[in-house]
Amino acid sequence: REKVMSIFFDGLAGYALLVAVTYALLMITYFAEGTLFERLGARHPERRIQTRPFSDKKTDIRQSTRSLFSIAIYVAGGLWLQANGYTLFAVWKLSWASLLFGLIISIVLYDAWFYWFHRLMHTKRFYRFHAQHHVSVAPTPWSNNNDTLTGTFFEQAYFLIAPLVLPFPALVFIIHKAWDQISGMIGHAGYEFFASPTARRPWPGVCTTYHDQHHAYFRFNFANTFTYWDRLFGTLHPGYDARVKEFEEIASHGK
């Protein structure tokens, strides 16, 4: 297994191969999940979050394929650099403890990264790098990666930098990025299938409604996985918790 893995970390050719494999996996996830939620939404129109027309699918896909390639460069770069020893600290040995602890810390840190860089891109100086993503006022899962390359860098360079400054095994960042891609597309699904008490006060979780409201109202809901940054700094949409509860009731009536 070590010989097989070394192929991806041996020189620039190995890095290029790692980028190609990462991009292929991201694209497979993107099209599989996009198709899944598109079909689920068609079967459950009562779960639709907005009444506005959905964003243009072709535009979303065209730009997303470019952004996903840049993400593959960052993810593969972080893994390649870590494997070749370009780290601040010695990487922990892989174990269930290091994997679980690393995932928890990485997800919490990335949520802070995402919140603050996302807010930065909503300032007057930087919004031009993020405006492409907000062409989708009523997003679909295809909208998740529709952003400029600069906007994508602000949000996704974490996966290039984190493996160099955190001592967690590479598998932590692989699983984290897989989860980030999946959960990001859930957040743009356009239909609410994940409303639950854990997605509203007093819990810090989110559901699809959370990021959908960010597209609909622009100045709210900036984080990625949790609501505590928005609650702390007053950027949570005031109707978020009530809207989640409405979808819980819709779901219960549909059973």
C-alpha positions in Angstrom: 0.0 0.0 0.0 2.9 2.4 0.8 4.3 1.8 -2.7 1.0 2.6 -4.3 0.5 5.8 -2.2 4.1 6.9 -2.9 3.1 7.3 -6.6 1.1 10.4 -5.6 3.8 12.0 -3.6 6.9 11.4 -5.7 7.9 14.6 -7.4 5.7 16.9 -9.6 4.5 14.0 -11.6 3.0 12.5 -8.5 1.4 15.8 -7.6 -0.1 16.1 -11.1 -1.6 12.6 -10.7 -2.9 13.5 -7.2 -4.6 16.6 -8.6 -6.2 14.6 -11.4 -7.5 11.9 -9.0 -8.8 14.5 -6.6 -10.6 16.4 -9.4 -12.2 13.2 -10.7 -13.5 12.4 -7.2 -14.8 15.9 -6.7 -16.6 15.8 -10.1 -18.1 12.4 -9.4 -19.4 13.7 -6.1 -20.7 16.9 -7.7 -22.7 15.3 -10.5 -24.0 12.3 -8.4 -25.2 14.5 -5.5 -26.5 17.2 -7.8 -28.6 14.6 -9.7 -29.8 13.0 -6.5 -31.1 16.3 -5.0 -32.6 17.4 -8.3 -34.7 14.2 -8.4 -35.6 14.4 -4.7 -36.8 18.0 -5.2 -38.9 17.1 -8.1 -40.7 14.4 -6.0 -41.2 16.8 -3.0 -42.2 20.2 -4.2 -43.6 21.0 -0.8 -40.0 21.1 0.5 -39.0 23.9 -1.8 -37.5 26.8 0.2 -38.0 29.8 -2.2 -40.6 30.6 -4.8 -38.1 32.5 -7.0 -36.9 30.8 -10.2 -33.9 28.6 -9.7 -30.5 29.6 -10.9 -29.4 28.6 -14.4 -28.1 25.0 -14.3 -25.8 25.4 -17.3 -24.1 28.5 -15.9 -23.7 26.8 -12.5 -22.1 23.7 -13.9 -19.8 25.5 -16.3 -18.2 27.7 -13.6 -18.3 24.9 -11.0 -16.2 22.6 -13.1 -13.5 25.3 -13.2 -13.7 26.0 -9.5 -13.6 22.4 -8.6 -10.3 22.1 -10.5 -8.8 24.8 -8.5 -10.0 23.1 -5.3 -8.3 19.9 -6.5 -5.1 21.9 -6.8 -5.4 23.1 -3.2 -6.4 19.8 -1.6 -3.8 17.8 -3.5 -1.2 20.5 -2.7 -1.8 20.3 1.0 -1.6 16.5 1.0 1.5 16.5 -1.2 3.4 19.1 0.8 2.5 17.3 4.1 3.7 14.0 2.7 7.0 15.6 1.7 7.6 17.0 5.1 6.7 20.7 4.6 5.0 21.0 8.0 5.4 23.0 11.1 5.0 20.0 13.4 5.5 16.2 13.2 2.3 14.6 11.8 0.5 12.4 14.3 0.4 8.7 13.7 -3.0 7.7 12.3 -5.3 6.1 14.9 -9.0 6.3 15.8 -8.2 8.9 18.4 -6.1 11.2 16.1 -8.7 10.8 13.3 -11.7 11.7 15.5 -9.9 14.5 17.3 -8.4 15.9 14.1 -11.8 15.9 12.3 -13.5 17.7 15.2 -10.8 20.4 15.4 -10.5 20.8 11.7 -14.2 21.2 11.2 -14.4 23.8 14.0 -11.4 25.7 12.7 -12.7 25.7 9.1 -16.0 27.0 10.2 -14.2 30.1 11.7 -12.1 30.4 8.5 -15.2 30.3 6.3 -17.2 32.7 8.4 -14.6 35.5 8.5 -13.3 35.1 4.9 -16.9 34.9 3.7 -17.8 38.1 5.5 -14.7 39.7 4.1 -15.9 38.9 0.6 -19.1 40.6 1.3 -17.3 43.9 1.9 -17.3 46.6 -0.8 -13.6 46.1 -1.6 -13.8 42.3 -2.0 -17.3 41.6 -3.2 -16.3 41.6 -6.9 -14.5 38.3 -6.2 -17.7 36.7 -4.8 -20.5 38.3 -6.9 -20.5 35.3 -9.3 -21.7 33.0 -6.5 -24.6 35.4 -5.8 -25.9 35.3 -9.3 -27.8 32.3 -7.8 -30.4 34.0 -5.7 -32.4 30.8 -5.5 -29.6 28.2 -5.5 -29.7 24.5 -6.5 -27.0 21.9 -5.7 -25.3 22.8 -9.0 -24.7 26.3 -7.5 -22.4 25.1 -4.7 -19.1 25.7 -6.6 -20.2 28.5 -8.9 -17.8 31.1 -7.8 -14.8 33.0 -9.2 -11.4 31.4 -8.8 -10.4 34.1 -6.4 -13.5 33.6 -4.3 -12.9 29.9 -4.3 -9.4 30.5 -3.1 -10.5 32.6 -0.1 -12.9 29.8 1.0 -11.0 26.7 0.0 -7.3 27.5 0.6 -7.8 26.1 4.1 -7.2 22.7 2.6 -3.9 23.8 1.2 -2.7 25.5 4.4 -4.2 23.3 7.2 -2.1 20.1 6.5 1.0 22.2 6.9 0.2 23.8 10.2 -1.9 21.2 11.9 -0.3 17.9 12.9 -3.3 15.7 11.9 -2.9 12.7 9.6 -3.8 13.2 5.9 -6.9 11.1 6.2 -8.4 13.8 8.4 -8.2 16.4 5.6 -9.4 13.9 3.0 -12.5 13.0 5.0 -13.1 16.7 6.0 -13.0 17.8 2.3 -15.3 15.0 1.3 -17.8 16.1 4.0 -17.3 19.8 3.0 -18.3 19.0 -0.6 -21.3 16.9 0.3 -22.6 19.3 3.0 -22.0 22.3 0.8 -24.2 20.9 -1.9 -26.8 20.0 0.7 -26.7 23.7 1.7 -27.5 24.7 -1.9 -30.1 22.0 -2.6 -33.1 24.4 -2.8 -35.3 22.0 -0.9 -35.3 21.3 2.8 -34.8 17.7 3.8 -32.7 18.2 6.9 -34.7 20.4 9.2 -34.6 19.2 12.8 -34.3 20.6 16.3 -30.5 20.3 16.1 -30.5 22.9 13.3 -32.1 25.6 15.5 -31.7 27.2 18.9 -30.3 26.0 21.3 -28.3 23.8 19.0 -25.6 25.2 16.7 -26.3 23.0 13.7 -27.6 24.1 10.3 -29.8 22.7 7.5 -30.4 23.7 3.9 -32.5 26.7 4.9 -29.5 28.3 6.6 -27.4 28.9 3.5 -30.5 29.3 1.2 -31.4 32.4 3.3 -27.8 33.7 2.7 -28.5 33.7 -1.0 -32.0 35.1 -0.6 -31.1 37.9 1.8 -27.4 38.4 1.2 -26.4 39.9 4.6 -27.1 36.9 6.9 -25.8 33.4 7.6 -22.1 33.5 6.7 -20.8 30.4 8.4 -20.4 26.9 7.0 -21.3 24.2 9.6 -22.5 25.9 12.7 -24.6 29.0 13.6 -22.6 30.1 16.7 -20.5 32.8 14.8 -23.7 34.3 13.3 -25.5 34.2 16.6 -22.6 35.8 18.4 -22.1 38.6 15.9 -25.7 39.2 15.0 -25.6 38.0 11.4 -28.1 35.2 11.8 -31.3 35.8 9.8 -33.9 36.7 12.4 -36.4 34.3 10.9 -34.1 31.3 10.6 -35.1 29.3 13.7 -38.8 29.8 13.0 -38.4 28.7 9.3 -36.6 25.6 10.3 -39.5 24.7 12.6 -41.9 25.2 9.8 -40.1 22.7 7.7 -40.0 20.2 10.6 -43.8 20.4 10.7 -44.0 20.0 6.9 -41.8 16.9 7.2 -43.9 15.5 10.0 -47.2 15.9 8.0 -45.6 14.2 5.1 -44.9 11.0 7.0 
